Amino acid sequence: MPPRKKPVRREKVAAASVGLTAAETRNAAGADLDRLAQQIERDEGAVLARYSDPFGGTPLLLAALPIDRVEPTPYQRDPSDTHVKRLMGVIETIGRFLDPIVVVRGDGQYLTPNGNHRLQALKKLGVKTVIGLVVPDPDVAFKILALNTEKAHNLREKSLETIRMARALARRDDVKEKDFAFEFEQPSFLTLGVGYEERPRLSGGAYQSILRRVDEFLDLPVDKALKERERRGKKILKLDDAVGAAVEKLKAKGLTSPYLKAFVVARVNYTRFSKATSFDYDETLDKIIASAQKFNTERIKQEDVAKAGGGPPDEE
C-alpha cells in the first residue's frame, strides 16, 4: 500500500486582504464585455450594470433578459416539480424575485448552468423577464457545477435557523408567532430548534412524524411563544432520553441498524394509527413518553427491525 499523502494545510490569510475594494469593482471594461453588452441589447435585453468580481476581478454583467431566450444547459439534471412549485409559491408570496440566475451566451442563445429551478418557476408563473448574472466566458457553463457546492439545509440547520429567527423577532412586541408562519415554515422547526440548541446530536427527524400531528403555530406574541417552545422542546428531549434508553437495550441484545431510534419511535407513536385531526400536545407527548419508558425490548427481534425498513438515521 503506498504511503498516505499528508493533507496540504491552507495558509492562513489575513482578513480583508484578498481581491478588490468596493470602489475597484466599478472598473469593469474590455472589448469582450462591450461586445457582450451590445449583443444583449440586440437580443432585446437590457444591461443593468457592469462590475468586476470582487474575488478574482473578472468582469461581469447584470442584465434583464427575455425569459424565452434563456434555457438550462442540456447536461444538467432534470428539475424537480416539487421544488419548482415551492419556488413559485415563495415568489408569489413575497412578490419579488431576488436571486438572479447565472447565464452564459453561446451558439446564439443564453444558457443557465445553475438556475434551472428558478428559471422554470418564473416561466410557469408567466414572467416576461429574468434577471441574470451574465458571464462573458462560455466555458464557465462547465465549471459552475463544480462551484455549486452549497447543500440544502438539513433538519438541524433549518431548526436552529428558525428558532434564532424567532429569538430575534421576540424583541418586537407587536408580532405573534403565527404571523410568521410563512417565514418559519413548520412549527416543528421551532420546537426542534430548542432541542438542538441544548442537544446538538438530537435525532430530530425521528420525532417529525409526531410533531407534524401535534404541533402548531401559536397565537401568542413571539416572546411568550418562545417560552412555550422551550417547554415543548424539553418534552422532546425527555422523549429522546426514553427512546435512547430503549435503543441502548436493543443494542445490548445484539440488534443492529442505523434506524433503531426511528424503529422505537414508530412503535410508541400511537398517532400514526389515529384518524383524529387534532391532538393536545402535552397529553400526546406524555402518553408517548410513558410508552417509550415502558418499551419492552425482550420481544423485539432483528427481523422485526429489518421489516420496519428505513427511516431517519439515528444521527443527522
C-alpha positions as CSV (number, residue, x, y, z in Angstrom):
1,M,0.0,0.0,0.0
2,P,1.5,3.4,-1.0
3,P,2.1,5.8,1.8
4,R,-0.8,8.1,2.6
5,K,-0.2,11.7,1.5
6,K,-0.3,14.3,4.2
7,P,-3.0,16.8,3.7
8,V,-1.8,20.2,2.4
9,R,-2.5,22.8,5.1
10,R,-4.0,26.0,3.8
11,E,-2.0,29.1,4.9
12,K,-4.0,31.5,7.0
13,V,-5.0,34.6,5.0
14,A,-5.1,38.0,6.7
15,A,-8.7,39.3,7.0
16,A,-9.8,41.6,4.1
17,S,-6.6,41.1,2.2
18,V,-7.8,39.4,-1.0
19,G,-9.4,40.8,-4.1
20,L,-10.8,44.2,-5.0
21,T,-12.0,47.0,-2.8
22,A,-15.6,48.1,-3.2
23,A,-14.6,51.1,-5.4
24,E,-12.4,48.9,-7.6
25,T,-15.3,46.6,-8.6
26,R,-16.5,49.5,-10.7
27,N,-13.6,49.2,-13.0
28,A,-15.1,46.7,-15.4
29,A,-14.1,47.2,-19.0
30,G,-12.9,45.3,-22.1
31,A,-13.7,44.6,-25.7
32,D,-15.3,41.2,-24.8
33,L,-17.5,42.8,-22.2
34,D,-18.5,45.6,-24.6
35,R,-19.4,43.1,-27.4
36,L,-21.5,41.0,-24.9
37,A,-23.3,44.1,-23.7
38,Q,-24.1,45.1,-27.3
39,Q,-25.3,41.6,-28.1
40,I,-27.7,41.6,-25.1
41,E,-29.2,44.9,-26.3
42,R,-29.6,43.4,-29.8
43,D,-31.4,40.4,-28.2
44,E,-33.9,42.8,-26.7
45,G,-32.3,42.5,-23.3
46,A,-31.1,45.3,-21.0
47,V,-27.8,45.7,-19.3
48,L,-28.4,46.9,-15.8
49,A,-24.8,47.1,-14.5
50,R,-21.3,46.0,-15.2
51,Y,-18.7,45.3,-12.5
52,S,-15.6,43.2,-11.7
53,D,-15.9,40.2,-9.4
54,P,-14.5,41.2,-6.0
55,F,-12.6,37.9,-5.6
56,G,-10.9,37.4,-9.0
57,G,-11.5,40.7,-10.8
58,T,-13.4,39.0,-13.7
59,P,-15.7,41.5,-15.5
60,L,-19.4,40.6,-15.3
61,L,-22.7,42.0,-16.5
62,L,-26.0,42.1,-14.6
63,A,-28.8,42.0,-17.2
64,A,-32.5,41.7,-17.7
65,L,-33.1,39.0,-20.4
66,P,-36.3,38.0,-22.3
67,I,-37.1,34.7,-20.5
68,D,-38.0,32.9,-23.7
69,R,-34.4,33.3,-24.8
70,V,-33.0,31.5,-21.7
71,E,-32.7,27.7,-21.4
72,P,-30.9,25.4,-19.0
73,T,-27.7,23.8,-20.1
74,P,-28.6,20.5,-21.7
75,Y,-26.4,18.3,-19.4
76,Q,-27.7,19.2,-16.0
77,R,-30.3,17.1,-14.1
78,D,-34.0,17.5,-14.7
79,P,-35.8,19.9,-12.5
80,S,-37.8,18.7,-9.5
81,D,-41.5,19.5,-9.9
82,T,-41.9,19.8,-6.1
83,H,-39.1,22.3,-5.9
84,V,-40.3,24.3,-8.8
85,K,-43.8,24.6,-7.2
86,R,-42.3,25.6,-3.9
87,L,-40.3,28.4,-5.6
88,M,-43.4,29.6,-7.4
89,G,-45.2,29.8,-4.1
90,V,-42.3,31.7,-2.5
91,I,-42.0,34.2,-5.4
92,E,-45.8,34.8,-5.4
93,T,-46.0,35.2,-1.6
94,I,-43.2,37.8,-1.3
95,G,-43.9,39.4,-4.7
96,R,-40.3,39.5,-5.6
97,F,-37.6,37.5,-7.5
98,L,-34.4,38.2,-5.6
99,D,-32.0,35.5,-6.7
100,P,-30.5,36.2,-10.2
101,I,-29.5,33.1,-12.3
102,V,-26.1,32.7,-13.7
103,V,-26.1,32.9,-17.6
104,V,-23.6,32.4,-20.4
105,R,-24.2,33.3,-24.0
106,G,-23.1,30.7,-26.6
107,D,-24.2,29.5,-30.0
108,G,-26.8,32.3,-30.3
109,Q,-28.6,31.5,-27.1
110,Y,-28.5,32.1,-23.3
111,L,-27.9,29.1,-21.1
112,T,-28.1,28.9,-17.3
113,P,-25.8,26.2,-15.7
114,N,-27.2,26.7,-12.2
115,G,-30.6,28.3,-12.2
116,N,-32.9,25.9,-13.8
117,H,-35.4,25.6,-11.0
118,R,-35.7,29.4,-10.6
119,L,-36.0,29.7,-14.4
120,Q,-38.8,27.1,-14.7
121,A,-40.6,28.6,-11.7
122,L,-40.6,32.0,-13.5
123,K,-41.7,30.5,-16.8
124,K,-44.6,28.7,-15.1
125,L,-45.6,32.0,-13.5
126,G,-45.7,33.6,-16.9
127,V,-43.0,36.1,-16.2
128,K,-41.6,38.0,-19.2
129,T,-38.1,38.8,-17.9
130,V,-35.4,37.1,-15.8
131,I,-32.5,38.8,-14.2
132,G,-29.2,37.1,-14.9
133,L,-25.6,37.4,-14.0
134,V,-24.1,37.2,-17.4
135,V,-20.5,35.8,-17.6
136,P,-18.5,36.6,-20.7
137,D,-16.6,33.3,-20.7
138,P,-18.9,30.5,-22.1
139,D,-16.7,27.8,-20.5
140,V,-18.0,28.8,-17.1
141,A,-21.0,26.8,-18.1
142,F,-18.9,23.7,-17.5
143,K,-17.2,25.0,-14.3
144,I,-20.2,26.4,-12.5
145,L,-21.5,22.9,-11.4
146,A,-18.2,22.4,-9.5
147,L,-18.7,25.7,-7.9
148,N,-22.2,25.0,-6.8
149,T,-21.3,23.3,-3.6
150,E,-23.9,24.8,-1.3
151,K,-26.1,22.0,0.1
152,A,-29.7,22.2,1.2
153,H,-30.4,22.8,4.8
154,N,-30.7,19.6,6.8
155,L,-33.3,19.5,9.6
156,R,-30.8,20.5,12.3
157,E,-29.7,23.6,10.4
158,K,-33.2,24.6,9.5
159,S,-34.5,24.2,13.0
160,L,-31.6,26.2,14.5
161,E,-32.1,28.9,11.9
162,T,-35.8,29.1,12.6
163,I,-35.5,29.3,16.4
164,R,-32.8,32.0,16.1
165,M,-35.1,34.0,13.8
166,A,-37.8,33.7,16.4
167,R,-35.4,35.0,19.1
168,A,-34.6,38.0,17.0
169,L,-38.3,38.7,16.5
170,A,-39.0,38.4,20.2
171,R,-37.5,41.9,20.6
172,R,-40.6,43.2,18.9
173,D,-43.8,43.4,20.9
174,D,-46.3,43.8,18.0
175,V,-46.0,40.4,16.3
176,K,-47.3,36.9,17.0
177,E,-45.7,33.6,16.2
178,K,-48.5,32.6,13.8
179,D,-48.0,35.9,11.8
180,F,-44.6,34.4,10.7
181,A,-45.9,31.0,9.6
182,F,-44.5,31.6,6.1
183,E,-41.1,32.5,7.3
184,F,-40.9,29.7,9.9
185,E,-42.4,27.2,7.5
186,Q,-43.2,24.5,10.1
187,P,-44.0,24.8,13.8
188,S,-41.9,21.7,14.4
189,F,-38.8,23.6,13.4
190,L,-39.2,25.9,16.3
191,T,-39.7,23.1,18.8
192,L,-36.9,21.1,17.5
193,G,-34.7,24.2,17.4
194,V,-34.9,24.4,21.1
195,G,-33.9,20.7,21.3
196,Y,-31.0,21.2,19.0
197,E,-29.7,24.2,21.0
198,E,-29.4,22.0,24.1
199,R,-28.6,18.7,22.4
200,P,-26.7,19.2,19.1
201,R,-26.8,15.5,18.2
202,L,-30.6,15.2,18.7
203,S,-32.1,12.9,16.1
204,G,-34.9,15.3,15.4
205,G,-36.0,13.5,12.2
206,A,-37.2,10.6,14.3
207,Y,-39.8,12.9,16.0
208,Q,-41.0,14.8,13.0
209,S,-43.9,12.3,12.4
210,I,-45.2,13.1,15.9
211,L,-44.7,16.8,15.8
212,R,-46.5,17.1,12.4
213,R,-49.6,15.8,14.2
214,V,-49.4,17.6,17.5
215,D,-47.5,20.9,16.9
216,E,-49.0,24.1,15.6
217,F,-48.2,27.8,15.3
218,L,-49.1,29.7,18.4
219,D,-51.5,32.7,18.7
220,L,-49.1,34.3,21.1
221,P,-46.6,37.2,21.0
222,V,-43.3,35.8,19.9
223,D,-41.6,36.4,23.2
224,K,-44.3,34.4,25.1
225,A,-44.4,31.8,22.3
226,L,-40.7,31.3,22.8
227,K,-41.3,30.3,26.5
228,E,-43.9,27.8,25.3
229,R,-41.4,26.5,22.6
230,E,-38.8,26.0,25.3
231,R,-41.3,24.0,27.4
232,R,-42.3,21.9,24.4
233,G,-38.7,21.3,23.4
234,K,-37.9,20.0,26.8
235,K,-40.6,17.3,26.4
236,I,-39.0,16.3,23.1
237,L,-35.7,15.9,25.0
238,K,-37.4,13.8,27.6
239,L,-38.8,11.6,24.9
240,D,-35.4,11.4,23.3
241,D,-34.0,10.2,26.7
242,A,-36.6,7.4,26.9
243,V,-36.1,6.4,23.3
244,G,-32.3,6.4,23.7
245,A,-32.5,4.1,26.7
246,A,-34.7,1.7,24.7
247,V,-32.2,1.8,21.8
248,E,-29.3,1.0,24.1
249,K,-31.1,-2.1,25.4
250,L,-31.8,-3.2,21.9
251,K,-28.1,-2.8,21.1
252,A,-27.2,-4.7,24.2
253,K,-29.2,-7.6,22.8
254,G,-27.1,-7.5,19.7
255,L,-29.6,-5.8,17.4
256,T,-28.0,-3.5,14.8
257,S,-29.5,-0.9,12.5
258,P,-28.9,2.8,11.7
259,Y,-32.7,3.1,12.2
260,L,-33.2,1.8,15.7
261,K,-34.3,5.1,17.1
262,A,-36.8,5.5,14.3
263,F,-38.0,1.9,14.9
264,V,-38.7,2.6,18.6
265,V,-40.5,5.9,17.9
266,A,-42.7,4.2,15.3
267,R,-43.7,1.6,17.9
268,V,-44.6,4.1,20.5
269,N,-46.2,6.7,18.3
270,Y,-49.9,5.9,18.5
271,T,-50.9,9.0,16.5
272,R,-49.9,7.3,13.2
273,F,-52.8,4.9,13.6
274,S,-55.3,7.6,14.7
275,K,-57.9,9.2,12.4
276,A,-58.1,12.2,14.7
277,T,-57.4,15.5,13.1
278,S,-56.1,17.3,16.2
279,F,-54.1,16.3,19.3
280,D,-53.3,18.0,22.6
281,Y,-49.6,18.5,22.7
282,D,-49.0,17.6,26.3
283,E,-51.4,14.7,26.5
284,T,-50.0,13.1,23.4
285,L,-46.3,13.6,24.3
286,D,-46.9,12.3,27.9
287,K,-48.5,9.1,26.5
288,I,-45.7,8.6,24.0
289,I,-43.0,9.2,26.6
290,A,-44.7,6.7,29.0
291,S,-44.8,4.1,26.2
292,A,-41.1,4.7,25.4
293,Q,-40.2,4.4,29.1
294,K,-42.0,1.0,29.3
295,F,-40.8,-0.2,25.9
296,N,-40.4,-4.0,26.1
297,T,-37.2,-4.8,24.3
298,E,-37.4,-8.5,25.1
299,R,-40.0,-9.1,22.5
300,I,-38.1,-7.4,19.7
301,K,-36.1,-9.5,17.2
302,Q,-33.6,-8.5,14.5
303,E,-36.2,-9.4,11.8
304,D,-38.7,-7.0,13.3
305,V,-36.3,-4.1,12.8
306,A,-35.4,-5.3,9.3
307,K,-39.1,-5.5,8.3
308,A,-39.6,-1.9,9.5
309,G,-37.3,-0.7,6.8
310,G,-35.6,2.7,6.7
311,G,-36.3,6.0,8.3
312,P,-34.4,8.9,9.7
313,P,-31.0,7.7,10.8
314,D,-30.0,7.9,14.5
315,E,-27.8,10.8,13.7
316,E,-28.4,13.7,11.3
